[in-house]
């Protein structure tokens, strides 16, 4: 009985996530965050007038879903770099790739990588406001 | 005290290791034998303890039985390393020819034992963990008593996601903790590294939750007409 309930929960969650993602994709594709009220604005920007590292992310997604890659990149370049990085790391962690690429994975997630990301995010934050 | 092991020649082949008693039924006084400590193969009757076991019937080398440390020292040059055994003790014609120089067919008598130090090689980590190419000093063990195993995950990927996509103040805290995981691990502070790993994960999760809640609240407000144009 427990196993059955566990499985039901799993299926329900998966379906819920798929539906949610589908809704978001349609929402972001058909509405430009610049013009629509459906999308939250950045609290930091509203309060200080300066962009935070995540600002422009929603617009970037909108343009990407509409095929406008260049425009998407302009809204938030860091998002694209982060997306590539995240996908690479997650793929390398899967059993298929992990054994052969441990060194690369460590280079991407070790101490030096942490420092590079930290410095990079701060630098991006400052530079995009100049 | 471990028993002395011997090797002997039978039908041109090296046999052993065996104990002294085992030799009794197998060899005759002229059989070449060797044991650790001997520089070369030698007939059984030139090795005192074996000769004694065999009854010492044809023991022609009186010096050998002296009490000093090396029974084979002194003037018994006739018995060693010298293919020309034929001229000393017994009348057996089959003594040396099949064997030639005791060194050759059997190689270095030391070999049967090989290097005794490392039968299993380095017990530590044949594959190492991913950090080893960078010289991670794990072998010192952990003064805090945690098992040295694999480095705890620093959740860097989730830290970055939570900074850019959710709530940057908490996300930045997560990244800092992620960096400390590796820093402490490389220094050998395993318990500290584990603690920072849990922190990194915790902050990344909190950031994600805060971001999600913020989003939900915003949508609710928009729905209610209160937040449009904020």
Interface residues (C-beta under 8 A of the other chain):
Chain A: X37 X38 X40 X41 X44 X46 X52 X53 X54 X57 X78 X79 X82 X85 X86 X89 X90 X102 X103 X105 X106 X109 X110 X111 X113 X114 X115 X117 X118 X121
Chain B: X130 X131 X133 X134 X154 X156 X157 X160 X161 X163 X164 X165 X166 X168 X172 X175 X176 X178 X179 X182 X183 X186 X214 X215 X218 X219 X222 X227 X228 X229 X230
